[in-house]
Amino acid sequence: MSVLLLQLAGPLQSWGDSSRFVRRETRNEPTKSGIIGMLASAQGRSREDSVEDLLGISFGVRTEQRGRVIRDLQTEKSMTRKRNSNKFDKEMPLTYRYYLSDARFLVALGADRAVLETLEQAIHSPKWPLYLGRRSCPPDYPLSLGIHDEYEDVRQALESERWHAANWYRRRYRYPDLEIVCDALEGENAESWSDLPLSFSSSGRRYADRAVRRYRISNPDGPKNKEDGNGRPPSFESTGEDDPMNFA
């Protein structure tokens, strides 16, 4: 297995998996459905095209710098008014949209090298514009950090790859522990996320549940005495206490 690393950074990101009606939420990290959607867009697939071949790609994400959750209020009105009235022809209700501001993530995708080479080529020359969860959230570049063969799998890549935080963040926070969210292995304690896309069809999107493991590691760029006996940063389970959107 080879590993393709992506760096997701930009002024705003939004990775919703449970948005309903007028409240459009965001998770604290990218979803697998959001990344698969971005890859499909890069390849020029339409919403009606199958993404089944992308579902088996191993997926994991590491939070390089925690973003700040912000809320935007949006509404929509037509440019014309009803006859003999001050009311608009079309008025949509006020919606609450949540975004991550100044967040940065390291995404690892695991698959055969030939598959990853095709995806990386599409990322470098995308058929459709790429965005970080919503169309109003364009990514910073470079997006791809290359295909790596020195890592055995997605987890080793996320546990060993150097810290990719912005310089201002590195100065403010000295080697913080980093959180990893990845596909869970059989028998592990896991969360269940409904973010495995079966179809992006405009007639009705469909998702399946995915088992996810969340844990923290010591910063790979930190002091060497924080490593374990195998020369890799030690890991420990997340308590889940950090919840900037107050959903817990």
Phi, psi and omega in degrees: 000136172255165182231127174261125180257133177240141177250115182256109180216151179171168180303319182223146171221155177207119186236078182276144173227003180214030181290132180221135172056240187266001181248113183249098187274175174222143171283170179278356180208162180299147176265159177293324178296321179295320180288318177297321176299321179293319178295318179296321178294319179299325180278354179083020178285146175273171178297335182273348181286150179288145174240019184301325182290345181265347186291332182278358179291130176294140188224139174202156181219141177241133179278110180280320173212132183286130178274170176259129180282127177236157181240135178241142178252127183227149173215174182219134177224152176284165179276351182245157180249159177294150183297131179058036180209154176273355182277147179283156178299324181223126177226123178263152180291158177293132179247147179253116183243129183253142182225157169261124181258131177061031175272159179213135183227153172248118180253135178241129178241126183249129179189181174299147183302322182298320179295315182292325178297320177296318180292319180295321178298320178294324179294322179289330180227070186291144177285325180235157180300142179261149180208160186263074176096314177229155184295339179276007185237078178288149181274156168283158178240152006284145180273319181267137174255013174095169178265132185242131177254356182279349179259141181288325183200184182299317183295316180296323178297314182289331180277340187247333184298143182299160182286127185251033178286159177292156183300319181295327180287321179296324178290325184281324183238117184272101174052059178290156171297149184244142181262138179242137173233121185214170175303132180279148174270159181300130178094349180279153171294129189215156170265162177245119178246137177265071185222027175258104190286124174268332179197138174258017186305139178294341179279352178157109178286147180227137183227151174247163179281151180224135177279129186232136174253137179239128177205169181243153175230159171290146183301125180300336179272000183283183181304141183297335182288358177269356180283158175274186185294342180266007180078015179242150180301133178292152180240159176206153185291142176285143177279344181075014184282336179283118183211078186297341179267002176058042180270342184288000000 
